[in-house]
């Protein structure tokens, strides 16, 4: 998945995809190369989700501080 595809991916869809990749990694017969690729995809999705959560937290903090003024 490219960076632009990740940027366009809604948070909920990214989280669902991350859950699916996690389930794939639990498969006992997953070939090593596939496991590594799946892990890489999962890490990219995890970074994407964390960035989205950080941005949302920053917005909430900004709004809360604006309310205090």
C-alpha positions in Angstrom: 0.0 0.0 0.0 1.5 3.4 -1.0 1.6 6.4 1.3 -1.1 8.1 -0.8 -3.4 5.1 -0.5 -2.8 5.1 3.3 -3.5 8.8 3.5 -6.9 8.3 1.8 -7.8 5.3 4.0 -10.3 6.1 6.7 -9.2 5.3 10.2 -11.9 2.6 10.7 -10.9 0.8 7.5 -7.2 1.0 8.4 -8.0 -0.5 11.8 -10.1 -3.3 10.2 -7.3 -4.0 7.8 -4.8 -4.1 10.7 -7.0 -6.6 12.5 -7.2 -8.8 9.4 -3.4 -8.7 9.0 -3.0 -9.7 12.7 -5.2 -12.7 12.1 -3.2 -13.7 9.1 0.0 -13.6 11.1 -1.5 -16.0 13.6 -1.8 -18.7 10.9 0.6 -21.5 11.8 1.4 -22.4 8.1 2.2 -18.8 6.9 5.4 -18.8 4.8 8.2 -16.7 6.2 8.3 -14.2 3.3 4.5 -13.7 3.4 4.8 -13.2 7.2 7.4 -10.5 6.8 5.4 -8.7 4.1 2.3 -8.9 6.2 4.2 -7.6 9.2 5.5 -4.7 7.1 2.0 -3.8 5.9 0.7 -4.0 9.5 3.4 -1.7 10.8 2.6 0.8 8.1 -1.1 0.7 9.0 -0.2 1.0 12.7 1.8 4.1 12.0 -1.1 5.5 10.0 -3.5 4.8 12.8 -1.3 6.4 15.4 -0.8 9.5 13.3 -4.5 9.8 12.9 -5.1 9.4 16.6 -2.3 11.9 17.4 -3.9 14.4 15.1 -7.3 13.9 16.6 -5.9 14.3 20.1 -4.2 17.5 19.1 -7.5 18.8 17.7 -9.3 17.9 20.9 -6.6 19.5 23.1 -6.7 22.7 20.9 -10.5 22.8 21.3 -10.3 22.3 25.0 -7.8 25.0 25.4 -9.8 27.4 23.3 -12.8 26.7 25.5 -10.8 27.7 28.5 -10.2 31.2 27.0 
